[in-house]
Structures are given as structure tokens and as C-alpha cells.
Amino acid sequence: MADGSDLEKTEAPSSKRLSEARDEGQVPHSKELSTFLVLIAGVGSLWMFGQWIAQRTQGLLRKGLTLERTAAFDPQAMLTALLDNAVSALIAGSPILALTVFAALVARFAIGGWNFTTKPLAPDLTKLSPLRGITRMFSKDSLVELLKAVLKTAVVGGIAWWAVSHERDAIFALASTPLDVGMVTIARVLLMATMLILLGLALIAAIDVPWQLWHYTEQLKMSREELKQEAKDAEGDPHIKARIRGAQRAMARKRMMAEVPKADVVVTNPTHYAVALKYDADSMGAPRVVAKGMNLVAQNIRELASENGVPLLEAPPLARALYRHTEIGESIPAPLYTAVAEVMAWVYQLNHFSSQGGLPPQEPSDLPVPPDMDPGPGPD
């Protein structure tokens, strides 16, 4: 049973947890960064395209306030004029619209990346729960958002108050100032206030971005038990994997045992090892091991071979060498060619004796097995 420390969410989120969160639409996002970038894009577009926008707007106003008498009584002409004015207004505001939309996209990509998913659009009746709504209202996140709103209000209000106080005399003098000079004064005051507000919002965004990244990671933190369960799910339950491996071994053993009746000879230890060999001169370059086993499996191989009339040859050094150095389906190693050739010659003589009669062949003994190929008596 897991103790309390295993259930505490103290571990960094895994890559799988982060991927699942993105699929659910959860990505880090800073509203303050979006506000700052959109505002600076708007101010920048006015700075770069202000004169062009003013000219287009002036022409739009002049065109919109000018109407011929005959057109006033023609609905089609009125509709055409309205459509022309709407297109002109859209063109006039297009620089601001394009740059602010681009800034909003950049803000989303800056810390969380773009994420396209439809799961947040799925109906969720739990969001309608009044209890959950009240809980969110008094949560730590809501308190942080309230503090940020108060901070933004204080920054923007304080900057506006300072700008007005600093330029109070110039503002009061506008009543007696020529229009062209007054417009310059107003533009200067607005520009100064705007730049100061942008600096204040930049400071807030610089604080909010690390907070959002930290808060996002904290929300997705996992307990040790969750990490263990995720690893178990990824790798598979050890008990299930053990059963699968057991089933695979049983199937492989069954296929191996099916090859024993087709073997030419079974070389035995005589009790610890049994290795079944087969040789087809048309398809094989050398005899091949079709089955091998130790102890109980070796006994089953011997019994199956006896039931199907496959010759058994007691040759302990050769049986041990074949078992150690050859896998099922592989050809025998070259150092054992001579010994196995004597065995296969005996098998051919035995088959000739079985079909033609005569004197039974003598079992080969003292087969030439290199000492370094023989692992020694007894099972491994």
C-alpha cells in the first residue's frame, strides 16, 4: 500500500502527462503578455501607418458625408455607397487589424505554442455546477487574477495621473493655443503616456510569464504513485508480460517438438541434454539443429523421437557442445563438422540396415569434439 509521500504531487510532469494536457487544450498562456503585444502592435501600426490611415479616414468621411440628391432616392445607389464606404473603412483599418492579430498569435505561441484541439468544445455539465463556480471564485488562481487586475489598474491609473499632473500647465493652456500647436501638445502628452503605460505593462508581463509557466507545471505535477502507474502502463503489467512470455515459450516449444519426428537423429547426454539434427543435401549446406532441450525437455524429445522411430545416439560431449554453441534453426558450427559427419554416416548406415537388412552398424564412439567446444559434464 502506498504511503502518504507517494501520493503527494511532488514530481515534475512526464512527457506523456504534458502531451495529454495539450490534447485537452491545457497550455501555458499569459493574458498580460497578449495585452502588451497587442497594444504595442496597435501603437506601432499607428506610428508607421498613421498618416496613411488619417488620409484614408479623411477621404472616407468626406465621401460618406457627400451625397447627391438623386442618389438619396435610389435604394440601389444607397446600398452601393454603403458597401463602398464599408470596404474603404476596412482598408483604412487593415494595418492595425493585421498587426494586432499577428501580435495575438505571437503571444499565444511565445510560451505555450499553438495548439489545435476540439476537446475543450465538448459539452461538460460539471462546468454548470454552482459549487464549482463558487470554489473557483475563492480559489488561489482567482486571488492572483484579482491582484494582477488591481496592479494593472494602479499602473495605468498612476501613469495617467502622473502624465496629466506633469503636463497640467500645457493642458490648461490648450484653450488659448492655436489648433496646430494644440494638436502637437496633445500628441506629445498621449505619446509620453502611452510609452509609460507600455513600460508598465511590459513589467507586469515579465512577472506574469514566469508565474504562468510555474503555475502550469505545478498544476500538472504528479505523485510518485502516478509515475509508477504510468511506467507500468507504458511497459505493461509484469504479471501479464510474464504470462505472455510463458505462452510464447510454450508455443515455441510446441513448434520445436513438432520438428522432432522429422529429424534424422537425436544426440543425447544421455539424460541432461538432447539435440535433434536434420540434414537435407539439396537445401542445406550443413546439418541443422531442429530441436534441443535440457532435463525434462530433453526427456520429452527422447520419448517423442523413440515414438516416431528417430535414432537416438548417446554422445555426451557432442550433445553438450551442440546444445551450448547452436541455436534452434541454425547450422552446426564448423568445428563440429567432422563429429557430426560420423553421426550422419551412422544414420545412413542404420537406414540402409533397416531397409536392406544385413549387419547392424556400430554406433560411433570417441567422436572428435574440440575440447574448447565441450562445456563439461552435467547441466549448465
PAKEPA-911472 format. One record per residue (C-alpha): residue number from 0; residue in three letters; y, x, z negated. Coordinates in nm, 2 decimals. Layout:
   k   r     py     px     pz
 NUM ALA      Y      X      Z
...
end
This chain:
   k   r     py     px     pz
   0 MET   0.00   0.00   0.00
   1 ALA   0.34   0.14   0.09
   2 ASP   0.57   0.23  -0.19
   3 GLY   0.94   0.14  -0.21
   4 SER   1.06   0.46  -0.04
   5 ASP   0.85   0.39   0.27
   6 LEU   1.03   0.05   0.31
   7 GLU   1.38   0.18   0.28
   8 LYS   1.56   0.22   0.61
   9 THR   1.64   0.59   0.59
  10 GLU   1.51   0.73   0.92
  11 ALA   1.70   0.76   1.24
  12 PRO   1.60   0.50   1.51
  13 SER   1.34   0.61   1.75
  14 SER   1.39   0.61   2.13
  15 LYS   1.18   0.30   2.15
  16 ARG   1.40   0.12   1.90
  17 LEU   1.71   0.22   2.08
  18 SER   1.56   0.11   2.42
  19 GLU   1.46  -0.23   2.27
  20 ALA   1.81  -0.27   2.12
  21 ARG   1.97  -0.21   2.47
  22 ASP   1.73  -0.47   2.62
  23 GLU   1.86  -0.71   2.36
  24 GLY   2.22  -0.64   2.46
  25 GLN   2.30  -0.43   2.15
  26 VAL   2.51  -0.12   2.25
  27 PRO   2.79   0.05   2.06
  28 HIS   3.13  -0.08   2.16
  29 SER   3.48  -0.02   2.03
  30 LYS   3.73  -0.30   2.08
  31 GLU   4.01  -0.07   1.97
  32 LEU   3.92   0.18   2.25
  33 SER   3.91  -0.10   2.50
  34 THR   4.25  -0.23   2.38
  35 PHE   4.41   0.12   2.40
  36 LEU   4.27   0.20   2.75
  37 VAL   4.36  -0.14   2.89
  38 LEU   4.71  -0.12   2.75
  39 ILE   4.77   0.23   2.88
  40 ALA   4.63   0.13   3.22
  41 GLY   4.88  -0.16   3.23
  42 VAL   5.17   0.06   3.13
  43 GLY   5.06   0.33   3.37
  44 SER   5.04   0.08   3.66
  45 LEU   5.39  -0.04   3.58
  46 TRP   5.51   0.32   3.57
  47 MET   5.36   0.41   3.90
  48 PHE   5.40   0.08   4.09
  49 GLY   5.69  -0.08   3.90
  50 GLN   5.94  -0.05   4.18
  51 TRP   5.69  -0.19   4.44
  52 ILE   5.59  -0.47   4.21
  53 ALA   5.96  -0.56   4.14
  54 GLN   6.03  -0.57   4.51
  55 ARG   5.73  -0.79   4.59
  56 THR   5.82  -1.02   4.29
  57 GLN   6.18  -1.04   4.40
  58 GLY   6.08  -1.14   4.76
  59 LEU   5.83  -1.39   4.61
  60 LEU   6.10  -1.56   4.41
  61 ARG   6.34  -1.57   4.70
  62 LYS   6.07  -1.71   4.92
  63 GLY   5.95  -1.96   4.66
  64 LEU   6.30  -2.09   4.59
  65 THR   6.38  -2.13   4.96
  66 LEU   6.25  -2.44   5.12
  67 GLU   6.36  -2.61   5.44
  68 ARG   6.44  -2.98   5.43
  69 THR   6.18  -3.07   5.70
  70 ALA   5.91  -2.88   5.51
  71 ALA   5.98  -3.08   5.19
  72 PHE   5.85  -3.40   5.36
  73 ASP   5.54  -3.23   5.52
  74 PRO   5.24  -3.21   5.28
  75 GLN   5.06  -2.97   5.50
  76 ALA   5.36  -2.73   5.51
  77 MET   5.40  -2.75   5.13
  78 LEU   5.03  -2.66   5.09
  79 THR   5.06  -2.37   5.33
  80 ALA   5.37  -2.24   5.15
  81 LEU   5.19  -2.27   4.81
  82 LEU   4.89  -2.08   4.94
  83 ASP   5.12  -1.81   5.09
  84 ASN   5.30  -1.77   4.76
  85 ALA   4.97  -1.75   4.56
  86 VAL   4.84  -1.47   4.79
  87 SER   5.17  -1.29   4.76
  88 ALA   5.16  -1.32   4.38
  89 LEU   4.80  -1.19   4.37
  90 ILE   4.90  -0.89   4.59
  91 ALA   5.20  -0.82   4.37
  92 GLY   4.99  -0.81   4.06
  93 SER   4.69  -0.64   4.22
  94 PRO   4.78  -0.28   4.09
  95 ILE   4.80  -0.40   3.73
  96 LEU   4.48  -0.61   3.77
  97 ALA   4.28  -0.33   3.93
  98 LEU   4.37  -0.06   3.69
  99 THR   4.32  -0.28   3.38
 100 VAL   3.98  -0.40   3.50
 101 PHE   3.89  -0.03   3.57
 102 ALA   4.00   0.07   3.22
 103 ALA   3.80  -0.21   3.06
 104 LEU   3.49  -0.09   3.25
 105 VAL   3.55   0.27   3.15
 106 ALA   3.59   0.17   2.78
 107 ARG   3.25  -0.01   2.79
 108 PHE   3.09   0.30   2.95
 109 ALA   3.26   0.55   2.73
 110 ILE   3.04   0.52   2.41
 111 GLY   2.77   0.27   2.49
 112 GLY   2.72   0.29   2.87
 113 TRP   2.69  -0.01   3.10
 114 ASN   2.41  -0.24   3.00
 115 PHE   2.29  -0.53   3.22
 116 THR   2.07  -0.78   3.04
 117 THR   2.04  -1.16   3.03
 118 LYS   1.87  -1.18   2.69
 119 PRO   2.19  -1.25   2.49
 120 LEU   2.24  -1.56   2.71
 121 ALA   1.92  -1.71   2.59
 122 PRO   1.97  -2.01   2.35
 123 ASP   1.95  -1.92   1.99
 124 LEU   1.97  -2.21   1.75
 125 THR   1.99  -1.98   1.44
 126 LYS   2.34  -1.89   1.55
 127 LEU   2.44  -2.25   1.47
 128 SER   2.33  -2.22   1.11
 129 PRO   2.63  -2.27   0.87
 130 LEU   2.47  -2.05   0.61
 131 ARG   2.45  -1.76   0.85
 132 GLY   2.81  -1.82   0.96
 133 ILE   2.94  -1.81   0.61
 134 THR   2.73  -1.50   0.54
 135 ARG   2.89  -1.33   0.85
 136 MET   3.24  -1.43   0.73
 137 PHE   3.20  -1.24   0.40
 138 SER   2.99  -0.95   0.53
 139 LYS   3.09  -0.59   0.53
 140 ASP   3.14  -0.60   0.91
 141 SER   3.39  -0.88   0.87
 142 LEU   3.58  -0.70   0.60
 143 VAL   3.60  -0.39   0.82
 144 GLU   3.73  -0.60   1.11
 145 LEU   3.99  -0.76   0.88
 146 LEU   4.11  -0.42   0.76
 147 LYS   4.14  -0.30   1.13
 148 ALA   4.34  -0.61   1.22
 149 VAL   4.57  -0.55   0.92
 150 LEU   4.61  -0.18   1.02
 151 LYS   4.69  -0.27   1.38
 152 THR   4.94  -0.53   1.27
 153 ALA   5.10  -0.28   1.04
 154 VAL   5.11  -0.01   1.30
 155 VAL   5.26  -0.22   1.58
 156 GLY   5.50  -0.41   1.35
 157 GLY   5.61  -0.09   1.18
 158 ILE   5.67   0.08   1.51
 159 ALA   5.86  -0.22   1.65
 160 TRP   6.07  -0.24   1.33
 161 TRP   6.15   0.14   1.35
 162 ALA   6.24   0.12   1.71
 163 VAL   6.48  -0.17   1.66
 164 SER   6.63  -0.01   1.35
 165 HIS   6.67   0.33   1.53
 166 GLU   6.84   0.17   1.83
 167 ARG   7.03  -0.11   1.64
 168 ASP   7.37   0.00   1.74
 169 ALA   7.27   0.03   2.11
 170 ILE   7.11  -0.31   2.09
 171 PHE   7.42  -0.48   1.93
 172 ALA   7.64  -0.31   2.19
 173 LEU   7.45  -0.48   2.48
 174 ALA   7.67  -0.79   2.45
 175 SER   7.97  -0.58   2.58
 176 THR   7.78  -0.34   2.80
 177 PRO   7.76  -0.38   3.18
 178 LEU   7.44  -0.52   3.32
 179 ASP   7.32  -0.20   3.49
 180 VAL   7.39   0.01   3.18
 181 GLY   7.23  -0.25   2.95
 182 MET   6.92  -0.26   3.16
 183 VAL   6.88   0.12   3.13
 184 THR   6.92   0.09   2.75
 185 ILE   6.66  -0.19   2.72
 186 ALA   6.42   0.01   2.94
 187 ARG   6.47   0.32   2.72
 188 VAL   6.40   0.12   2.40
 189 LEU   6.10  -0.05   2.54
 190 LEU   5.96   0.27   2.68
 191 MET   6.00   0.45   2.35
 192 ALA   5.84   0.16   2.15
 193 THR   5.56   0.14   2.40
 194 MET   5.48   0.51   2.38
 195 LEU   5.48   0.50   2.00
 196 ILE   5.26   0.19   2.00
 197 LEU   5.02   0.37   2.23
 198 LEU   5.01   0.67   2.00
 199 GLY   4.93   0.44   1.71
 200 LEU   4.66   0.26   1.90
 201 ALA   4.51   0.59   2.00
 202 LEU   4.49   0.69   1.64
 203 ILE   4.31   0.37   1.55
 204 ALA   4.07   0.41   1.84
 205 ALA   4.00   0.77   1.73
 206 ILE   3.90   0.63   1.39
 207 ASP   3.71   0.33   1.53
 208 VAL   3.49   0.51   1.78
 209 PRO   3.31   0.73   1.53
 210 TRP   3.28   0.44   1.30
 211 GLN   3.12   0.22   1.56
 212 LEU   2.87   0.49   1.66
 213 TRP   2.78   0.55   1.29
 214 HIS   2.76   0.18   1.22
 215 TYR   2.54   0.12   1.53
 216 THR   2.29   0.39   1.42
 217 GLU   2.29   0.25   1.06
 218 GLN   2.20  -0.10   1.19
 219 LEU   1.90   0.04   1.38
 220 LYS   1.77   0.27   1.12
 221 MET   1.40   0.24   1.04
 222 SER   1.18   0.28   0.74
 223 ARG   0.90   0.53   0.73
 224 GLU   0.65   0.24   0.74
 225 GLU   0.81   0.12   1.07
 226 LEU   0.79   0.46   1.22
 227 LYS   0.43   0.49   1.13
 228 GLN   0.35   0.15   1.27
 229 GLU   0.54   0.23   1.59
 230 ALA   0.35   0.55   1.63
 231 LYS   0.02   0.37   1.56
 232 ASP   0.11   0.11   1.83
 233 ALA   0.20   0.38   2.08
 234 GLU  -0.11   0.58   2.02
 235 GLY  -0.34   0.29   1.94
 236 ASP  -0.52   0.20   1.63
 237 PRO  -0.75   0.49   1.52
 238 HIS  -1.04   0.25   1.44
 239 ILE  -1.01   0.08   1.78
 240 LYS  -0.98   0.42   1.96
 241 ALA  -1.29   0.53   1.77
 242 ARG  -1.48   0.22   1.88
 243 ILE  -1.36   0.28   2.24
 244 ARG  -1.48   0.64   2.23
 245 GLY  -1.81   0.53   2.09
 246 ALA  -1.85   0.28   2.36
 247 GLN  -1.76   0.53   2.63
 248 ARG  -2.01   0.78   2.49
 249 ALA  -2.28   0.51   2.48
 250 MET  -2.21   0.42   2.85
 251 ALA  -2.21   0.79   2.95
 252 ARG  -2.54   0.84   2.76
 253 LYS  -2.68   0.54   2.93
 254 ARG  -2.58   0.67   3.28
 255 MET  -2.72   1.01   3.18
 256 MET  -3.05   0.86   3.07
 257 ALA  -3.08   0.67   3.40
 258 GLU  -3.09   1.01   3.58
 259 VAL  -3.38   1.14   3.37
 260 PRO  -3.66   0.96   3.57
 261 LYS  -3.51   1.12   3.89
 262 ALA  -3.52   1.47   3.75
 263 ASP  -3.77   1.74   3.88
 264 VAL  -3.83   1.89   3.54
 265 VAL  -3.71   1.88   3.17
 266 VAL  -3.68   2.21   2.99
 267 THR  -3.73   2.18   2.61
 268 ASN  -3.67   2.39   2.30
 269 PRO  -3.92   2.21   2.22
 270 THR  -3.76   1.98   1.96
 271 HIS  -3.39   2.07   1.93
 272 TYR  -3.29   2.07   2.30
 273 ALA  -3.39   1.91   2.62
 274 VAL  -3.23   1.97   2.96
 275 ALA  -3.32   1.78   3.28
 276 LEU  -3.29   1.96   3.61
 277 LYS  -3.29   1.84   3.97
 278 TYR  -3.28   2.03   4.30
 279 ASP  -3.23   1.90   4.65
 280 ALA  -3.23   2.17   4.91
 281 ASP  -3.04   1.95   5.16
 282 SER  -2.74   1.86   4.93
 283 MET  -2.74   2.12   4.65
 284 GLY  -2.67   2.49   4.66
 285 ALA  -2.85   2.54   4.32
 286 PRO  -3.04   2.32   4.07
 287 ARG  -2.82   2.08   3.88
 288 VAL  -2.82   1.96   3.52
 289 VAL  -2.85   1.58   3.53
 290 ALA  -2.91   1.52   3.16
 291 LYS  -2.91   1.71   2.83
 292 GLY  -2.92   1.64   2.47
 293 MET  -2.99   1.77   2.12
 294 ASN  -3.21   1.64   1.84
 295 LEU  -3.25   1.26   1.88
 296 VAL  -3.11   1.25   2.23
 297 ALA  -3.34   1.53   2.32
 298 GLN  -3.63   1.33   2.19
 299 ASN  -3.53   1.03   2.40
 300 ILE  -3.50   1.25   2.71
 301 ARG  -3.85   1.39   2.65
 302 GLU  -4.00   1.04   2.59
 303 LEU  -3.83   0.90   2.90
 304 ALA  -3.95   1.19   3.11
 305 SER  -4.30   1.15   2.99
 306 GLU  -4.30   0.78   3.07
 307 ASN  -4.18   0.85   3.42
 308 GLY  -4.41   1.15   3.49
 309 VAL  -4.14   1.41   3.49
 310 PRO  -4.29   1.75   3.40
 311 LEU  -4.19   1.90   3.06
 312 LEU  -4.17   2.27   3.02
 313 GLU  -4.14   2.44   2.68
 314 ALA  -3.90   2.73   2.73
 315 PRO  -3.67   2.77   2.42
 316 PRO  -3.44   3.05   2.54
 317 LEU  -3.38   2.88   2.88
 318 ALA  -3.33   2.54   2.72
 319 ARG  -3.07   2.68   2.48
 320 ALA  -2.89   2.87   2.75
 321 LEU  -2.88   2.57   2.98
 322 TYR  -2.75   2.34   2.70
 323 ARG  -2.48   2.59   2.59
 324 HIS  -2.35   2.70   2.93
 325 THR  -2.39   2.40   3.16
 326 GLU  -2.23   2.05   3.15
 327 ILE  -2.39   1.74   3.30
 328 GLY  -2.35   1.72   3.67
 329 GLU  -2.28   2.10   3.71
 330 SER  -2.50   2.35   3.89
 331 ILE  -2.67   2.61   3.67
 332 PRO  -2.48   2.94   3.62
 333 ALA  -2.57   3.24   3.84
 334 PRO  -2.73   3.45   3.56
 335 LEU  -3.00   3.18   3.51
 336 TYR  -3.09   3.16   3.88
 337 THR  -3.40   3.38   3.85
 338 ALA  -3.54   3.20   3.55
 339 VAL  -3.47   2.85   3.69
 340 ALA  -3.62   2.96   4.03
 341 GLU  -3.95   3.04   3.85
 342 VAL  -3.94   2.70   3.68
 343 MET  -3.88   2.52   4.01
 344 ALA  -4.16   2.72   4.18
 345 TRP  -4.39   2.60   3.90
 346 VAL  -4.27   2.24   3.96
 347 TYR  -4.35   2.26   4.33
 348 GLN  -4.70   2.40   4.25
 349 LEU  -4.75   2.13   4.00
 350 ASN  -4.66   1.86   4.25
 351 HIS  -4.89   2.02   4.51
 352 PHE  -5.17   2.02   4.25
 353 SER  -5.10   1.65   4.17
 354 SER  -5.12   1.56   4.54
 355 GLN  -5.38   1.81   4.68
 356 GLY  -5.59   1.90   4.38
 357 GLY  -5.72   2.25   4.31
 358 LEU  -5.65   2.47   4.01
 359 PRO  -5.35   2.37   3.79
 360 PRO  -5.06   2.61   3.80
 361 GLN  -5.00   2.82   3.49
 362 GLU  -4.68   2.75   3.30
 363 PRO  -4.42   3.02   3.34
 364 SER  -4.36   3.23   3.03
 365 ASP  -4.12   3.51   2.93
 366 LEU  -3.85   3.37   3.17
 367 PRO  -3.57   3.63   3.24
 368 VAL  -3.28   3.48   3.03
 369 PRO  -3.00   3.73   2.97
 370 PRO  -2.95   3.79   2.60
 371 ASP  -2.58   3.70   2.61
 372 MET  -2.67   3.36   2.76
 373 ASP  -2.91   3.26   2.47
 374 PRO  -2.72   3.13   2.17
 375 GLY  -3.02   3.19   1.94
 376 PRO  -3.28   2.96   1.79
 377 GLY  -3.20   2.64   1.62
 378 PRO  -2.94   2.37   1.69
 379 ASP  -2.57   2.45   1.70
end
